[in-house]
Amino acid sequence: MVQSKAASVDAFMAEVGDERRPALERLRALCREELAGWPEGMSYGMPGYGPPGAPVVAFNDQKQYIAFYAGQTAVARFADRLAGVDCGKSCIRYRKLDAIDFDLVRDILRDVRARREAGA
């Protein structure tokens, strides 16, 4: 998919292939649960979440992987639990669906929210 032209997250999810849809739906559900009250919308062609103004967390369905964007600080703070996972500066790339650690994703989302609310 790389960069979707979908106008809404629902439309984005409708574009996702059947194989990856359950994983992306679970990522979306975690974002909505842990970031409740933060707007959900499309930003840079992918679902994004954050306090009003700018998304802080996002995910995307790329050709070779599912990408979860949580920021440089989150990737650094959870580096020990991300050992062996393909990471960029602010992105976590899951090439295999069964490699997605949803408990870790939940912890990252909680950390991102706590830091944002503390003004960090």
LUMGUNU-210191 format. One record per residue (C-alpha): residue number from 0; residue in three letters; x, y, z. Coordinates in nm, 3 decimals, decimal comma. Example, Ala and Ser with C-alpha at 12.3 -4.5 7.8 and 13.67 -1.06 7.14 Angstrom:
# residues 2
   num   residuo        xx        yy        zz
     0       ALA     1,230    -0,450     0,780
     1       SER     1,367    -0,106     0,714
# end
This chain:
# residues 120
   num   residuo        xx        yy        zz
     0       MET     0,000     0,000     0,000
     1       VAL     0,287     0,237     0,089
     2       GLN     0,083     0,561     0,097
     3       SER    -0,293     0,536     0,087
     4       LYS    -0,519     0,797    -0,067
     5       ALA    -0,801     0,691     0,169
     6       ALA    -0,988     0,981     0,325
     7       SER    -1,064     0,797     0,649
     8       VAL    -0,921     0,520     0,862
     9       ASP    -1,226     0,307     0,783
    10       ALA    -1,152     0,348     0,411
    11       PHE    -0,785     0,266     0,474
    12       MET    -0,881    -0,054     0,658
    13       ALA    -1,111    -0,152     0,368
    14       GLU    -0,808    -0,136     0,134
    15       VAL    -0,597    -0,371     0,345
    16       GLY    -0,552    -0,727     0,220
    17       ASP    -0,727    -1,011     0,403
    18       GLU    -0,402    -1,161     0,535
    19       ARG    -0,290    -0,848     0,719
    20       ARG    -0,628    -0,705     0,814
    21       PRO    -0,655    -0,882     1,155
    22       ALA    -0,315    -0,751     1,266
    23       LEU    -0,392    -0,397     1,151
    24       GLU    -0,735    -0,409     1,314
    25       ARG    -0,570    -0,513     1,639
    26       LEU    -0,317    -0,227     1,611
    27       ARG    -0,605     0,013     1,550
    28       ALA    -0,801    -0,122     1,847
    29       LEU    -0,498    -0,084     2,075
    30       CYS    -0,444     0,274     1,958
    31       ARG    -0,809     0,360     2,015
    32       GLU    -0,805     0,199     2,359
    33       GLU    -0,475     0,333     2,490
    34       LEU    -0,502     0,672     2,322
    35       ALA    -0,872     0,726     2,396
    36       GLY    -0,964     1,088     2,353
    37       TRP    -0,694     1,152     2,095
    38       PRO    -0,826     1,208     1,742
    39       GLU    -0,789     0,931     1,486
    40       GLY    -0,730     1,039     1,129
    41       MET    -0,533     0,993     0,814
    42       SER    -0,195     1,163     0,802
    43       TYR     0,074     1,107     0,540
    44       GLY    -0,143     0,833     0,391
    45       MET    -0,172     0,626     0,710
    46       PRO    -0,380     0,613     1,027
    47       GLY    -0,245     0,846     1,292
    48       TYR    -0,328     0,929     1,653
    49       GLY    -0,231     1,215     1,876
    50       PRO    -0,348     1,508     2,075
    51       PRO    -0,518     1,772     1,863
    52       GLY    -0,272     1,923     1,621
    53       ALA    -0,041     1,648     1,504
    54       PRO    -0,030     1,267     1,509
    55       VAL     0,219     1,113     1,748
    56       VAL     0,160     0,746     1,666
    57       ALA     0,078     0,587     1,331
    58       PHE     0,079     0,255     1,150
    59       ASN     0,088     0,150     0,788
    60       ASP     0,065    -0,148     0,559
    61       GLN     0,382    -0,147     0,353
    62       LYS     0,466    -0,389     0,073
    63       GLN     0,707    -0,603     0,279
    64       TYR     0,598    -0,528     0,637
    65       ILE     0,361    -0,359     0,877
    66       ALA     0,511    -0,038     1,012
    67       PHE     0,434     0,103     1,357
    68       TYR     0,553     0,460     1,412
    69       ALA     0,593     0,558     1,777
    70       GLY     0,882     0,804     1,770
    71       GLN     1,255     0,792     1,841
    72       THR     1,215     0,807     2,216
    73       ALA     0,980     0,508     2,224
    74       VAL     1,209     0,298     2,004
    75       ALA     1,506     0,385     2,226
    76       ARG     1,319     0,331     2,555
    77       PHE     1,202    -0,017     2,450
    78       ALA     1,520    -0,121     2,265
    79       ASP     1,573    -0,422     2,492
    80       ARG     1,227    -0,561     2,414
    81       LEU     1,270    -0,477     2,044
    82       ALA     1,591    -0,681     2,012
    83       GLY     1,577    -0,875     1,688
    84       VAL     1,301    -0,657     1,542
    85       ASP     1,375    -0,436     1,241
    86       CYS     1,363    -0,077     1,368
    87       GLY     1,440     0,262     1,221
    88       LYS     1,481     0,585     1,414
    89       SER     1,110     0,609     1,494
    90       CYS     0,963     0,306     1,320
    91       ILE     0,918    -0,058     1,413
    92       ARG     0,885    -0,289     1,111
    93       TYR     0,715    -0,625     1,143
    94       ARG     0,786    -0,846     0,844
    95       LYS     0,607    -1,148     0,992
    96       LEU     0,260    -1,103     1,137
    97       ASP     0,323    -1,351     1,417
    98       ALA     0,623    -1,142     1,527
    99       ILE     0,403    -0,852     1,637
   100       ASP     0,420    -0,832     2,015
   101       PHE     0,088    -0,666     2,093
   102       ASP     0,171    -0,649     2,465
   103       LEU     0,479    -0,446     2,374
   104       VAL     0,275    -0,225     2,142
   105       ARG     0,033    -0,160     2,431
   106       ASP     0,324    -0,070     2,660
   107       ILE     0,468     0,164     2,398
   108       LEU     0,132     0,335     2,352
   109       ARG     0,095     0,381     2,727
   110       ASP     0,446     0,524     2,748
   111       VAL     0,388     0,763     2,457
   112       ARG     0,066     0,889     2,613
   113       ALA     0,218     0,929     2,961
   114       ARG     0,516     1,123     2,823
   115       ARG     0,289     1,344     2,610
   116       GLU     0,060     1,419     2,901
   117       ALA     0,360     1,498     3,124
   118       GLY     0,478     1,746     2,862
   119       ALA     0,780     1,545     2,753
# end
